[in-house]
Amino acid sequence: MMPVGATLSRWTMSYFGAALSYLLLAECLLAAGVWTPSLDVAEPGALAIVHAVTLGWLLLLMIGSLFQFAPVLTGNDRPAGRFDLIAFAGMVAGPALLMLGFHLISLGSVAAGPVMFAASATISLSIAAVSLSLSALLWRGRRVHAASLIVLVGIGCLLVTTAFGALFALTISGQLEAPEIVAYGMDAVAFHASFGLGGWMTFAAIGVSYKLLPMFLLSNDMRKAQLIRRSSTLAVLLLSVAAIAAVVEPDFARAVFLSAAVLFGLIVAAYLFEIYGTYRARRRPTLELNTLGSLPAFAMLGLSVSLLALSLFLGAETRIISAIVYLFVFGWLTGFGLAQLLKIVPFLTWIEAFGPLLGRRPTPKLGELINGRRAGVWLGLFYVSVVGAAAALCAGWDLGFRVFAVVQTASTLALIIELVLARALANVEPEIKTAPFHKPALFVAANQRGNANGSVP
């Protein structure tokens, strides 16, 4: 566990707040019918939603989490940088500019090119700055926990994803005119998505979970981090070879790409097997909301990866692959993220507000900061709606997809409200919130040493 008085990341809550806003925005656009299964996935509206989810929601969520938990993973503090606020502003503004650029492309506006260039530059510089800071920290602490290197592999994939994204943005906006580069940029979408969803987001999530899940479950450490790290490195190397070979040998590139997909499936299987062992070995008899709520996410990870590998070998149509990716992004990555936020937000809030007061005065239990039963209902409804939306997408049923998207949006909004109530300590009895208590700010950890009053006599 993080010790009382441990350093709190000043900006983690800011990243979480911005990430949840982008998730809600993307789901509102889906509920409003901006994109439906009958439309092409390459439509500007679809691309705007995709990047609101991947850059706006998942990237900001993971960066916010790493700012707080990478020091826990490595045993070293991350020095506060003078450019942290600027990097955060760029990380928030970049996806917004990109969404604006896609909208301008749909309108045929001449402003699309400059806006896409500005978006690409903003996102690239912000990601480079944050990646450099986190990579230095993780590398220094690589011997403390082997999972640090898994996260480093993920960050490497993030940088490659960013490079492909910049190429893709400049290509579709008409800023690049070289025919060979344009052709490669349009054909590299699969690599862009693979490095992003499989490499960066999944490997980073796996790496962080190697520390967090045993901590939250009161279980033994997960011991296959070295195997996962070596396998993930090999998978990324295969994917890199495929991306390079696609320029001159497309058939060879496809064979290597499929090999990387198979290896990724084996990595996921090994990870899920270890997750099973960790749950069984837990010393906490009753599963808490975040660990119980993560089980459907793990199930959807295994299901979606299996189906995706099968669909790639069988050459399934785009609609089928889109449905599987939807299950992967919202069922696995988003579901796991939301489930963990239901623990992390109250956890960090409790440390900041009540940690230093422990033993000096009555303090609430961590579970009292959030209404677990109510939040569990919303999370369950979220998972059901994701499965329903994926099924409707697979069937090409526009109306059904929008209905499930509305339910998914409503459940996400309800979960966000629960997180805000937890951060605001609305579920805590008033008599507990008396001096020397100071309520934490909503979006920043104003007291970075987890000290609710600056000093406790």
C-alpha positions in Angstrom: 0.0 0.0 0.0 1.0 3.6 -0.5 2.1 4.9 3.0 0.2 7.6 4.8 1.9 10.9 3.8 3.1 9.5 0.5 3.6 12.0 -2.3 0.5 12.6 -4.3 0.7 13.6 -7.9 -0.6 17.1 -8.2 -2.1 16.6 -11.7 -3.5 13.1 -11.6 -7.0 14.3 -10.7 -6.8 16.9 -13.5 -5.9 14.1 -16.0 -8.8 12.0 -14.7 -11.3 14.8 -15.0 -10.3 15.7 -18.6 -10.2 12.0 -19.5 -13.7 11.4 -18.2 -15.0 14.5 -20.1 -13.6 13.1 -23.4 -15.2 9.7 -22.7 -18.5 11.3 -22.1 -18.2 13.5 -25.1 -17.4 10.5 -27.4 -20.3 8.5 -26.1 -22.7 11.5 -26.5 -21.6 11.7 -30.1 -22.3 8.0 -30.6 -25.7 8.3 -28.8 -26.5 11.3 -31.1 -25.9 9.2 -34.2 -22.8 11.0 -35.4 -21.6 7.6 -36.4 -23.7 4.4 -36.8 -22.8 0.9 -38.1 -24.1 1.7 -41.6 -21.5 4.4 -42.0 -17.9 3.9 -43.0 -15.4 3.7 -40.1 -13.1 6.1 -42.1 -15.8 8.9 -42.0 -14.4 12.1 -40.4 -17.1 11.8 -37.7 -16.0 8.3 -36.9 -12.3 9.3 -36.7 -13.2 12.2 -34.4 -15.0 9.8 -32.0 -12.2 7.3 -32.2 -9.6 9.8 -31.2 -11.7 11.3 -28.5 -11.7 7.9 -26.9 -8.1 6.9 -27.6 -6.3 10.2 -27.1 -8.8 12.1 -25.0 -10.0 9.3 -22.7 -7.5 6.4 -22.6 -4.3 8.3 -23.1 -5.1 10.9 -20.4 -6.4 8.2 -18.1 -3.2 6.2 -18.4 -0.9 9.2 -18.1 -2.7 10.4 -15.0 -2.4 6.9 -13.5 1.3 6.7 -14.3 2.0 10.0 -12.7 0.7 8.6 -9.4 1.6 5.0 -9.6 4.9 4.9 -11.5 6.6 6.2 -8.4 4.9 3.3 -6.4 6.1 0.9 -9.1 9.7 2.1 -9.0 10.1 3.3 -5.4 11.3 6.7 -6.7 9.5 10.1 -6.7 8.9 11.8 -10.0 10.4 15.3 -9.8 7.8 17.9 -10.4 8.6 19.5 -13.7 8.1 23.2 -14.5 6.4 22.2 -17.7 3.9 19.8 -16.2 1.0 22.3 -16.6 2.0 23.1 -20.1 2.2 19.4 -21.0 -1.2 18.8 -19.5 -2.7 21.7 -21.4 -1.2 20.3 -24.6 -2.5 16.8 -23.9 -6.0 18.2 -23.4 -6.0 20.7 -26.3 -4.5 18.2 -28.8 -7.4 15.9 -29.1 -9.8 18.8 -29.3 -7.8 20.3 -32.2 -7.8 16.9 -33.9 -11.5 16.6 -33.6 -11.9 20.1 -35.0 -9.7 19.1 -37.9 -11.8 16.1 -38.7 -14.9 18.2 -38.6 -13.3 20.8 -41.0 -12.3 17.9 -43.3 -15.9 16.8 -43.5 -16.9 20.4 -44.4 -14.2 20.6 -47.1 -12.7 23.6 -45.4 -9.2 24.9 -46.4 -8.5 25.5 -42.7 -8.4 21.7 -42.1 -4.8 21.4 -43.1 -3.4 24.0 -40.7 -5.6 22.8 -37.8 -4.5 19.1 -38.4 -0.9 20.3 -38.4 -1.4 22.2 -35.2 -3.1 19.2 -33.6 -0.3 16.9 -34.7 2.4 19.2 -33.3 0.6 19.8 -30.0 -0.1 16.1 -29.4 3.4 15.0 -30.5 5.3 17.5 -28.3 3.1 16.9 -25.3 3.4 13.1 -25.5 7.2 13.4 -26.1 7.6 15.6 -22.9 5.5 13.3 -20.7 7.0 10.1 -22.1 10.5 11.4 -21.4 9.7 12.2 -17.8 8.0 8.8 -17.2 10.6 6.8 -19.1 13.4 8.3 -17.0 11.6 7.4 -13.8 10.7 3.9 -14.9 14.2 3.2 -16.2 15.8 4.3 -12.9 13.4 1.9 -11.0 13.6 -1.0 -13.4 15.2 -3.3 -10.8 12.6 -2.6 -8.2 9.8 -4.2 -10.1 10.0 -6.0 -13.5 6.7 -4.5 -14.5 8.4 -1.1 -15.0 9.9 -2.5 -18.2 6.5 -3.6 -19.4 5.3 -0.1 -19.0 8.4 1.2 -20.8 7.6 -1.1 -23.8 4.1 0.4 -23.8 5.6 4.0 -23.8 7.8 3.0 -26.7 4.7 1.9 -28.6 3.0 5.2 -27.7 5.8 7.1 -29.4 5.5 4.9 -32.5 1.7 5.4 -32.5 2.2 9.1 -32.3 4.6 9.1 -35.3 2.1 7.1 -37.3 -0.7 9.4 -36.2 1.2 12.5 -37.3 1.8 10.9 -40.7 -1.9 9.9 -40.9 -3.1 13.4 -39.9 -0.9 15.1 -42.5 -1.9 12.6 -45.2 -5.7 12.9 -44.8 -5.5 16.7 -44.5 -3.6 17.0 -47.8 -0.4 18.4 -46.3 1.6 15.6 -47.8 1.7 15.3 -51.6 4.4 12.6 -52.2 2.4 9.7 -53.7 4.5 6.9 -52.0 4.2 8.5 -48.5 0.4 9.1 -49.0 -0.1 5.5 -50.1 1.9 4.2 -47.1 0.1 6.5 -44.7 -3.3 5.3 -45.8 -2.2 1.6 -45.6 -0.6 2.0 -42.1 -3.8 2.4 -40.2 -3.6 -1.2 -39.0 -0.2 -0.6 -37.6 -1.2 2.7 -36.0 -4.1 1.0 -34.2 -2.0 -2.1 -33.2 0.8 0.0 -31.7 -1.8 2.2 -29.9 -4.4 -0.3 -28.6 -2.3 -3.4 -28.3 1.1 -2.0 -27.6 0.7 1.2 -25.6 -2.7 0.9 -23.9 -2.7 -2.8 -23.2 0.9 -3.2 -22.2 0.8 -0.1 -20.0 -2.4 -1.3 -18.3 -0.9 -4.8 -17.8 2.3 -3.3 -16.3 0.4 -1.0 -13.8 -1.9 -3.8 -12.9 1.0 -6.0 -11.9 1.5 -3.7 -8.9 -2.0 -2.4 -8.3 -4.1 -5.6 -8.3 -2.0 -7.5 -5.8 -2.0 -4.4 -3.6 -5.8 -4.0 -3.8 -6.4 -7.7 -3.4 -3.9 -8.2 -0.6 -2.5 -11.1 -2.7 0.9 -12.4 -3.6 3.0 -10.5 -6.2 2.4 -11.6 -9.8 5.5 -13.4 -10.9 5.4 -13.6 -14.7 6.4 -10.0 -15.3 9.7 -11.0 -16.9 8.0 -13.4 -19.3 5.4 -10.8 -20.2 8.1 -8.2 -20.7 10.2 -10.4 -23.0 7.2 -11.6 -25.0 5.8 -8.1 -25.3 9.2 -6.8 -26.6 9.2 -9.6 -29.2 5.7 -8.8 -30.3 6.6 -5.1 -30.7 9.7 -6.1 -32.7 7.6 -8.3 -35.0 5.0 -5.5 -35.5 7.9 -3.1 -36.3 9.3 -5.4 -38.9 5.8 -5.8 -40.4 5.4 -2.0 -40.5 8.8 -1.6 -42.3 8.3 -4.5 -44.6 4.9 -3.2 -45.7 6.7 -0.7 -47.9 8.4 -3.3 -50.1 7.0 -6.8 -49.3 3.3 -6.6 -48.4 2.8 -10.4 -48.3 5.7 -10.9 -46.0 4.5 -8.0 -43.9 1.1 -9.6 -43.5 2.6 -12.9 -42.4 4.8 -11.1 -39.8 1.8 -9.0 -38.7 -0.3 -12.2 -38.1 2.6 -13.7 -36.2 2.6 -10.7 -33.9 -1.1 -11.0 -33.4 -0.7 -14.7 -32.4 2.0 -13.8 -29.9 -0.1 -10.9 -28.5 -2.9 -13.5 -28.0 -0.5 -15.8 -26.1 0.7 -12.8 -23.9 -2.9 -12.0 -23.0 -3.6 -15.6 -22.2 -0.5 -15.8 -19.9 -1.6 -12.5 -18.2 -5.2 -13.7 -17.7 -3.9 -17.0 -16.2 -1.8 -15.1 -13.7 -4.7 -12.8 -12.9 -6.7 -15.9 -12.1 -4.0 -17.1 -9.7 -3.8 -13.7 -8.1 -7.5 -13.6 -7.4 -7.4 -17.1 -6.0 -4.5 -16.3 -3.7 -6.0 -13.1 -2.3 -6.1 -12.6 1.5 -9.1 -10.3 1.2 -12.0 -12.7 1.3 -14.6 -10.4 -0.2 -13.9 -8.7 -3.5 -14.2 -5.0 -3.5 -16.0 -3.0 -6.2 -12.9 -2.3 -8.3 -11.7 -5.9 -8.3 -15.1 -7.4 -8.8 -15.9 -4.8 -11.5 -12.7 -5.7 -13.3 -13.7 -9.3 -13.9 -16.0 -8.5 -16.9 -13.2 -6.4 -18.4 -10.7 -9.4 -18.2 -13.4 -11.6 -19.7 -13.8 -9.2 -22.6 -10.1 -8.9 -23.1 -9.8 -12.6 -23.6 -12.9 -12.8 -25.8 -12.0 -9.8 -28.0 -8.4 -10.8 -28.5 -9.4 -14.4 -29.4 -12.1 -13.2 -31.9 -9.8 -10.6 -33.4 -7.0 -13.1 -34.1 -9.6 -15.4 -35.7 -11.1 -12.6 -37.8 -7.7 -11.6 -39.1 -6.9 -15.1 -40.2 -10.3 -15.6 -41.8 -10.3 -12.1 -43.5 -13.5 -11.0 -41.8 -15.3 -8.0 -43.1 -14.8 -4.5 -41.6 -18.1 -4.5 -39.7 -17.1 -7.6 -37.7 -13.7 -6.4 -36.9 -15.1 -3.0 -35.8 -17.5 -4.8 -33.4 -14.6 -6.8 -31.9 -12.5 -3.6 -31.5 -15.5 -1.9 -29.9 -15.6 -4.7 -27.3 -11.9 -4.4 -26.8 -11.8 -0.6 -26.4 -15.0 -0.2 -24.3 -15.3 -3.6 -22.6 -11.6 -4.2 -21.7 -9.8 -0.9 -21.7 -12.7 1.4 -20.7 -14.4 -1.0 -18.3 -11.1 -1.8 -16.5 -10.3 1.9 -16.3 -13.7 2.8 -14.9 -13.6 -0.1 -12.4 -10.2 1.0 -11.1 -11.2 4.7 -10.9 -13.9 3.6 -8.4 -11.0 2.6 -6.1 -8.3 5.0 -7.1 -10.2 8.2 -6.7 -11.5 7.4 -3.2 -8.1 6.0 -2.3 -6.2 9.1 -3.2 -8.9 11.3 -1.7 -8.7 9.4 1.6 -4.9 9.7 1.7 -5.0 13.4 1.1 -7.9 14.2 3.5 -7.6 11.6 6.3 -4.2 9.8 6.0 -2.3 12.1 8.4 -5.2 12.1 10.9 -5.2 8.4 11.3 -4.7 7.5 14.9 -5.3 11.1 16.0 -9.0 11.3 15.5 -11.9 9.2 14.0 -11.5 8.7 10.3 -13.9 7.0 7.8 -13.2 3.7 6.2 -12.1 4.0 2.6 -15.2 2.2 1.4 -17.4 4.9 3.0 -16.2 7.5 0.5 -18.2 5.9 -2.4 -21.6 4.2 -2.6 -20.4 0.9 -3.8 -23.7 -0.8 -4.3 -25.0 2.1 -6.5 -21.8 2.4 -8.4 -21.8 -1.4 -9.0 -25.2 -1.1 -10.6 -24.0 1.6 -13.0 -20.8 -0.3 -13.8 -22.8 -3.5 -14.6 -25.2 -1.5 -16.8 -22.2 -0.1 -18.6 -20.8 -3.6 -19.4 -24.3 -4.8 -20.6 -24.7 -1.8 -22.9 -21.2 -2.3 -24.3 -21.9 -5.9 -25.2 -25.3 -4.9 -26.7 -23.7 -2.1 -28.7 -21.0 -4.5 -30.0 -23.7 -7.0 -31.0 -25.7 -4.3 -32.8 -22.6 -3.1 -34.6 -21.8 -6.7 -35.7 -25.4 -7.0 -37.0 -25.3 -3.6 -38.7 -28.4 -2.5 -36.7 -28.2 1.3 -36.4 -31.2 1.8 -34.1 -30.1 -0.9 -31.7 -26.6 0.5 -31.6 -27.9 4.0 -30.8 -30.2 2.7 -28.0 -27.3 0.8 -26.4 -25.0 3.9 -26.9 -27.6 6.0 -25.0 -27.6 3.5 -22.1 -23.8 3.4 -22.2 -23.6 7.2 -22.0 -26.1 7.4 -19.2 -24.2 4.7 -17.1 -20.9 6.5 -17.7 -22.4 9.8 -16.6 -23.8 8.1 -13.4 -20.3 6.7 -12.7 -18.7 10.1 -13.2 -21.2 11.5 -10.7 -20.3 8.8 -8.2 -16.6 9.7 -8.6 -17.3 13.4 -8.1 -19.3 12.6 -4.9 -16.5 10.5 -3.6 -13.9 13.2 -4.3 -16.2 15.8 -2.7 -16.6 13.5 0.3 -20.4 13.8 0.0 -20.9 10.3 1.4 -18.9 11.0 4.6 -20.7 12.0 7.8 -20.5 15.7 8.5 -19.1 15.3 12.0 -16.0 13.6 10.6 -15.3 16.6 8.4 -14.4 19.0 11.2 -11.1 20.8 11.9 -8.3 20.1 11.3 -9.9 18.7 8.2 -9.6 20.5 4.9 -11.6 19.1 1.9 -9.4 18.2 -1.1 -9.8 20.2 -4.3 -11.7 18.5 -7.1 -9.1 18.5 -9.8 -5.7 18.9 -8.1 -3.9 17.5 -5.1 -3.2 20.8 -3.4 -1.5 19.0 -0.5 1.0 16.7 -2.2 2.3 15.0 1.0 -1.2 13.7 1.8 -1.4 16.1 4.7 -4.9 17.4 5.1 -3.9 20.5 7.1 -0.3 21.3 6.2 0.8 20.2 9.6 -0.9 18.0 12.3 -0.1 18.8 15.9 
